Amino acid sequence: MKEIKVLGTGCAKCKNTIALIQQVAEATGVAVNIEKIEELRDITNYGVMSTPAVVLDGKVVHTGGIPSRDKIEQWLNH
């Protein structure tokens, strides 16, 4: 199971990022556990300055916008 954290303060882009990751995971049959991190101090602990950001298995893999479907598929297939 992939551990995914979406870092963001609750904006529409953050919510869309979560929804897109869930859609891709379901379409590819990959089990994911998605956690939303909204506390600013928790977000900055990852060294992230622009949101939404995505952390996959403890590593920041994306910052500053909604990731593409192709990019999410790449994350889930590794």
Stockholm file with secondary structure:
# STOCKHOLM 1.0

chainA/1-78         MKEIKVLGTGCAKCKNTIALIQQVAEATGVAVNIEKIEELRDITNYGVMSTPAVVLDGKVVHTGGIPSRDKIEQWLNH
#=GR chainA/1-78 SS CEEEEEESSSCHHHHHHHHHHHHHHHHHTCCEEEEEECCHHHHHHTTCCSSSEEEETTEEEEESSCCCHHHHHHHHTC
#=GC SS_cons        CEEEEEESSSCHHHHHHHHHHHHHHHHHTCCEEEEEECCHHHHHHTTCCSSSEEEETTEEEEESSCCCHHHHHHHHTC
//
